[in-house]
């Protein structure tokens, strides 16, 4: 039974990959069962195949961004969003190659680019491709173009819906490969699924959030320019979560406005009366947290994330490695473990800029009395009388502290990308099993 429980996350993740491949290849399978008219040539058929695959991949982007819990629980939302970004680019390339092959093999088809005189199905394809191009450009270079997140997210959805909707219209308009009713039914089903997911994200989910409001109880200043936002559920039992998970926060506005931000939960998973979020002031929204008044209405979408020790109940202990605000989900793990009187050993290696910047410093000291917790602070700017670790969390430092039997622990890392990459490489060099290393990227947008 224990072996089955440990293997089930991998089996579920593998099964979802199989489902994904089956869906994007299903249009080709239908073509093989009932091929189109003969004599159309290899390159034409190859071009059409790429277009069908690209369009199917674009439809599935709606599922990847809908935060479907059964899918998210298999991978973690950070991995799903990375997969969403890369597969969007792949789909764009496939869709762009589709007409390019036609233009090269049959130059007469270039007249389809004459927008005023081309048939409507060709105009639909042109607009869909332009929408997809704008989607990719604004997503990849959003920060370089200085596009604010909230308007970008709105236009991202508009571009996606336009690209998929007109792409489906183009496929139905050409009709050579959708002559049979059940083939049209397959693509109609794809379109309805995409439409439902759009409605679900924009209407159903916000409505569900509106039925479970929270009120801001207080805002507590912490070290390191961090603020703890304390929420209390209003008229419902609260959000049940696993320690280390996060939620999307909507503050002081309707959830239908779609202005939400992801934050890790810092409080114990056994205390649902109040939820605490550790928020570092680094941007327009986070800088305003300190000014939030008690009684402000908030809404949550969550919990999400697989960055939790609760998935590894039979582990001998844990090595937790944090940098800066990356301590937030780890605080939730430690507080929950303390409430549950967990007797396993915990090693926390926490990198901070200075002694005064150590967020939750006093709370961590108090947790040492409740847990078998070894606390190692690493300071980049240490005072003259500091006798602890300095500099960065590198391979030499890790080798001094992690257990000799590397596979006896699970390792959880949450920090800026540069530190996580460095720690991941060091752990690999120190022969820590890759299956025992877990990382949380807290910059999802």
Secondary structure, DSSP 4 states (H G I P E B T S, - for coil): -HHHHHHHHHHHHHHHHHHHHHHHHHHHHHHHHS---S-S-HHHHHHHHHHHHHHHHHHHHHHHTTT-HHHHHHH-HHHHHHHHHHHHHHHHHHHHHHHHHHHHH-GGGGGGG-TTTS-HHHHHHHHHHHHHHHHHHHHHTTTTTT--HHHHHHHHHHHHHHHHHHHHHHHHHH-TT--SHHHHHHHHHHHHHHHHHHHIIIIIHHHHHHTS-EEEEEEEEETTTEEEEEEEESSS------TT-EEEEEESS-GGG---EEEEB-S-TT--SEEEEEEE--SHHHHTGGGPPTT-EEEEEEEE-S--GGG-TT-SEEEEEEEGGGHHHHHHHHHHHHHTT--SEEEEEEEESSGGG-TTHHHHHHHTTTSEEEEEEEESS--TT--SEES---HHHHHHHS-SSGGGSEEEEES-HHHHHHHHHHHHHTT--GGGEEEE-----
